[in-house]
Each structure stands twice: as C-alpha cells, then as structure tokens.
Amino acid sequence: MPEVDHDEELVAKAIEFAEALTHTVHSVLGPDEPAFEAVYEAKTGAARVVVRPRAAEGSPPPPIAIRIKDYVRLQLTVQILCAWDRDKKLLAVAESKVTVRMTGKAEPLFRWEFLHAPGGNVPSGHFQIHAHRDEAV
C-alpha cells in the first residue's frame, strides 16, 4: 500500500481520536471548551498527526479552561503527536505534552510528557511539579 494511503488512514484514525477527546472534555468541562483537531505534519521521517485543541488559522492552540465554582482557575494545554505503530495498523502516541497552569501564571503547576522513542538518558515519560503549595491556594 502506498505511503499516501497510510497517511490518509492515519489522519482518519487521528480524527476519531480527536473527536473522542472532544467528547470527553465537553462531557466533563462543558461544551464551551475548544474541540480537538487532527493536523497532518509532513516532516522528515515517518508521517505524523498532531492532535490538539482547535485554533484559529495561524494562532496557537487555546488552553482548556478548568472552572472551580464558575471561575476559571486552571488552564490545561494538550498536544499529542500520533503516528502509526511499528506494524502500521494502530494509531500510536509518538509524543505528548500536557500542562496545567493557574490562570494568569506563566509557570505551570505541573506537566507530564511522554516520548515513545527517547534518546540517550531521557526517560520515556515524566511528571514534573513546578509549583509551591502556596501557589495553589
């Protein structure tokens, strides 16, 4: 099967994943949060698709608002790079970055990242806490 067919199938699988994420976010946080989109990237090497909150053309993906008692207290940013598994049968996560920040703060409270194929001494997945407990009050 030509690579283009794999790319079309990859995008279709990533769109299904983006729709499932949208459904989950809307079910938990409400329908006003941005929907997820799947954007194909043609870079050197394997084809991949970025799944992220939908953004206006040329704009970065918007954060997802997390409300506490009707006030936006936290912002969630999500970016997931999807590719084929080694058998080119299943959608796999090649890399993901998820960050939670307090509204109006640049430094995240925490973030977790995953790399399917890390190099050197880099771990596959890690969870980092940046905030001091007083910042979360």
N, C-alpha and C positions, 0 to 999 in steps of 0.2 A: 504494500500500500504506500503511495507517495507521501512524503512528509506533509504536504499541504492538507491531505485528508486527516492526518493525525492532528494538525493544528486546528482544523475546524471542529473535530471531535473534542479536542482539549478545551477549546473555548466553550463549546456546548456544556461540557461537564462543569466547567468553572462557573458558568451562568447558573446552572442548577444549584451549585454550592452557594453562590451569592444570593440567590432567591431564598434558600433555606436560612442563611444568616439574617437576611432582612426580616423574614417571618419571625425568627426568634427575638430579634431586637425589638420589633414592633409589638410582639406579644408581651414582652417584659417591660419595656420602657415607653411604649406608646407609638402611635402611627406618625407622629410628627418628626421622628428621627429619620436621618437620611437612609435611603435604601442603599444596598450594596450593589456594586457593578463589577463586571469582569472585563479587564482591559488587556488585550493581547500585546505582548512585547516580543519583538524580533531582535534578539541580541545574538552575539557570537555564542555558539554552542547550542544547547537544547532550547526548544521553544518553551515559553512560559507565559502565564497569565497572572496579572495582579488582581486580587480581589480586595476591594476597599470601599469605603462609603463613597457614593456618587458625588462628584464635584462638578461645578460649572467649568466649561472649557477654559483651560489654562490656569485654573485655580487648584490649590492643594485640597486633598480630601478634608471635609469638615469633621470636627470631632463629634462624637455622640454624647449628648447631654445625659447625665445621671442626676435625677432630682431627688431631693430629700425634703419632704413636706412642701412640695410645689416649688422649691427653689433649686436652681441648677447649682449643685455643689461640686460635682466632679465632671471631668471630660475624658472620654475614652477614645483613643485613636487606635485604628486597626489597619494593618497591611499584611496580606498573606500572598506570597508568591507560590503559585501552583504550577506543577509540571506533571508529566507522565511518570508513573513508577517505572522501574527498570524494565518491565515487560511491556510497557506502553499499553496497559489495559485499564489501569485505575488512576484516578486523579490523586496526586500526592502533594503534600506541602513541602516545598523546597526550602522555604524560609518564611518566618512570621515574626512580626513585631507588634506588640500590644502594650500600650502605655496608658496609665491613669494619672491625671493631674487634677489638682484642685483648681477650680475656676479662677482665672486671673493669675495663675502662677506658671512660670516657665519650667521650673524644675519638677520632674514627675514625682508623685508619691511612690510609685513602683512601676516596674516594667518587666515584661518577660519576653524572651526572644528564643527562637528555635532556628537552627541550621541543620538541614538534612545531611549535608556533607561538609562539616567544618574542616579547616586545615590546621595543621600544627597542633598546638596545645589548646586551641579554642574548644570549649565544651559545646555539645550539640544543643543543649538548652540551658538557659539560666534565668533566674528570677532575681531581680535587684530591687532592694528597698532603698529609696533615696531620702525619704522624709524623716524628720524628727517627730516624735509622738505629739508634741505641742502644735505642729502644723495641721494636724488632722482634727483639731478641736473646732 
